[in-house]
Amino acid sequence: DSGVTQTPKHLITATGQRVTLRCSPRSGDLSVYWYQQSLDQGLQFLIQYYNGEERAKGNILERFSAQQFPDLHSELNLSSLELGDSALYFCASSGGPRRVNEQFFGPGTRLTVL
Amino acid sequence: DAKTTQPNSMESNEEEPVHLPCNHSTISGTDYIHWYRQLPSQGPEYVIHGLTSNVNNRMASLAIAEDRKSSTLILHRATLRDAAVYYCILRDRGGSEKLVFGKGTKLTVNP
């Protein structure tokens, strides 16, 4: 158990809909990262938040957005969903001042868009 | 981001050592070498990391070539639970904190 929790575990929805994925980092970790894993693209970094502020952005679509709340949990919002958005979405957290700290991953949310 | 090259797959027998290679010929002086693995149906998990010297922890050992252009993750006695995809990742200590995953090496452990 990494200490990172993600809800829900599974999500099935239709094209055009909007969903919210939730992540609770390990206690005390200030950084939260979101990654997407699909069969064709592999594991890809989407976005990072540090103590409530966006720190880095990766290959995140404009239809996707995220935020980190004062209690440090984070949400990833996916809107106008397309079939190609079906994937596993992982949240990870890390703490401490060193930039090469290990990241702890949650169990993921499997999103299926029909 | 500096690139790494790993074999697509490797096979091992239970209780035997496994050496997983990684080439990173364009590594820079500030790049750390990290290894993560992803067990089936789970999120990735950290295995080990190093900069120049060989490193050991309870999970594995990391052997880094003298010129740092390659490294080897060593599992001393493979178990069935070690069957996973292993990712070798370079991380610049002064750069972005994101992890850039390649395709990794899928390790199969035979009983």
Interface residues (C-beta under 8 A of the other chain):
Chain A: S2 V4 S31 Y33 Y35 G42 L43 Q44 F45 Q48 R55 A56 G58 F90 A92 S94 R98 R99 V100 N101 E102 Q103 F104 F105 G106 P107 G108
Chain B: Y32 H34 Q38 Q42 G43 P44 E45 Y46 H49 Y87 R91 R93 G94 G95 S96 E97 K98 L99 V100 F101 G102 K103
